Amino acid sequence: MRYSLLFFGILCCWEAAFGQLDTIQEESIVLDSLYREDQFYVGATMNLLFNTPDGIEQSGFSGGLHLGYMRDMPVNKKRNVAIALGLGYSFNTYNQNLYIGEETTAEKTIFSSLSGVRYGSNRFVTHLVEAPLEFRWRTSTAASHKFYRIYTGIRMGYLYHFTSRYENNGSIVKQNKVEEVNPWRIGTSFAFGWNTFNFYVYYSLNPLFKNAVMDDGQSLEMNTCKIGLMFYIL
């Protein structure tokens, strides 16, 4: 009788212990199932200009740096399909031979080609606040942080600072207020990769300048393109 009671007590303790373990596992699964991915991003790109007028060419390396935060919002139970909306900053340089000056008397912007002209350097720089919106697919799980991803979407932005700089033999011409600059930016983005390294491309859907005409009569309707690597964190 004594041994029967002892056996019964051990059996009850055993079942209680396993029941508690199952509860802990279920709770951990519930907590892990609420995971989100890739909520911070940092990227580096090579910047290109498309639809340039005749005589306008890029020279040297033009680069960009991009960073920001995105709220990842999964839309299925596996949480490998999501929509993300965020806020970020984008810094870009473009080295090229488009001279941007100003006629002081008429307060008119001058756009001309430096093709065939010897000069030190010529570039313009842009600073943007961006609001990216992405549709996301990935092979992630709650337990693994290494997975394939394909992200595509649009990036809306506001170009809040523009500077063009021409330099030659100590002479510098800078323009910060160019009325023809189109501050509202919109473009498509695409990123795919594995784990840390992800290929990234962006193409603007609207020209960088609006109602801009070269001194030879050509319309200035350049679009920007950015190609590089994007790194996602947390």
Summary of the structure (lengths in Angstrom):
residues: 234
radius of gyration: 27.7
end to end distance: 59.2
largest distance: 112.7
contacts: 687
relative contact order: 0.19
helix: 13%
strand: 56%
